[in-house]
Amino acid sequence: MAAWRILIVDDEQSICDVLTISLKKAGYVVASEINPRRALDRLKREPFDLVLQDLKMPEMDGIDLLREIKKLREETVVIIMTAYTTWDRAVEAMRLGAYDYIKKPFDTQIDIKGTISRALASRDQQLQFARTFDEMLGRVGLVVGYSKAMKTVRDLIQRAAPTDSTVIIQGESGVGKELIARALHYGSPRSARPFIAVNCGALTETLLESELFGHSKGSFTGAVSDKVGLVEVAHTGTLFLDEVSEMSPQLQVKVLRLLEEKEFKPVGSVTTKRVDVRFITATNKDLELAIQQNEFRKDLFYRLNVIPIHIPPLRERRDDIPILAEHFLGKYSKDMKRAGKRFAPEVKEAMMRHPWPGNIRELENAVQRSIALSDGDVITAKDLLETAAPTPDLRSVAAATARAIGEEGLDLDATMTDIETGYLKRALEITGGNYTKAAQLLKMSLRSFRYKLQKYGIDKEPD
């Protein structure tokens, strides 16, 4: 640890002194400057592994200082300190290459030393990560593909994974957002620590709050004992909040506090708990539109949107379809002990034409079914696509039905029942029976989706 060199830049001498004493005791070689311009001159003369700098200084803006540091020494790790709640500025700093930010006043043992330790470990891991990137992707079962759009995603994963920055993953249902989140976790210094995934759309507001933050005995009916929340379980690891747009406004406030202060209170408790967690979130909705409609907090969006990763749907990266299909063919042929299976020559063209409304999940299910049900070793286009027929456009169905009305009339209620039932069953098929994902696919709330299933007597959700 003695080899690590740290430069502190803060216009308050007292902060420089306290941090210098504390970090020297921890074994670091430490220097400090209260003037950011002198700090830059020093960086030109001496190599430092890490700079711990204030965001607001009279002689020079912290953002400008960060830019200059990165120009001088790209490999130098920068951690931002700020006493102000201008989170858009902190987010801007991380986009410019800062490793993380720490809010003043801070705990030198928990906030400073812990963040510095992870940051320096991250710098080492970045070099190793670049060499083992493909191996890590295989570990989580993620096939990124080689289309232009996915090369951008691949680059973002590789650059964001070793950092502690908050990442938001956006894309349609079935594009593989959780796999991306796992890749980010396993490529980080936290890879040996817990990865906790929470589906915010699968639970009611009360249950979700209890799952996240835990609760005290007697805090509500049925709380017969204390419960540890998943936020606490994820301590030192990664917390993945899927379908983050489904959180209620009240819960959004509590999650915002958790992100800003790194602390929370279990339901029914007066005790505040502190955690060290990296946050990754995902959504298939346009959060900026949700903000305009007063369905999502603007300040929470700024805190989540540090590094956005957009995953394009399969129809927008058709060159990746054969690569993914071959991957799933190899995987499930082995798992199902049906080695030797291969696609007929015409399958590639057929799968490239298919719209795949369920994205990668639909393609994966189609390949798995074709392996199980096809005769012989050759999988034909019919084998692959007969249960993956394109979902028709609803407006086209309505127009065709309207044209079909003859003199004898039409039973509108029965026709609409047939149409709704078909879409509900198709959505369940595409999503493998997942109610939440199927509801999203049909742009419905989970409650409305369940009501429709009950109304039409459609199969129960699988265990």
Buried (B, 14 or more C-beta within 10 A) or exposed (E): EEEBBBBBBBBBEEBBEBBBEBBEEBEBBBBBBBBBEEBBEBBEEEEBBBBBBBBBBEEBBBBEBBBBBBEEBEEBBBBBBBEEEEBEBBBBBBEBBBBBBBBBEBEBEBBBBBBBBBBBBBBEBBEEBEEEBEEBBEBBEBBBBEBEBBEEBBEBBBBBBBBBBBBBBBBBBBBBBBBBBBBBBBBBBBBEBBBBBBBBBBBEBEEBBBBBBBBBEEBEEEBEEBBEBBBBBBBBBBBBBBBBBBBBEEBBBBBBBBBBEBEBBBBBBEEEBEBBBBBBBBBBBEBEEBBEEEBBBEBBBBBBBBBBBEBBBBEEBBEBBBBBBBBBBEBBBEEEEEEEBEBBEEBBEBBEEBBBBBBBBBBBBBBBBBBEEBEEEBBBBBBBBEBBEEBEEEEEBEEEBEEEEEEEEEEEEEBEEBBBBEBBBBBBBBBBBBBBBBBBBBEBEBEEBBEBBEEEEEEEEEE
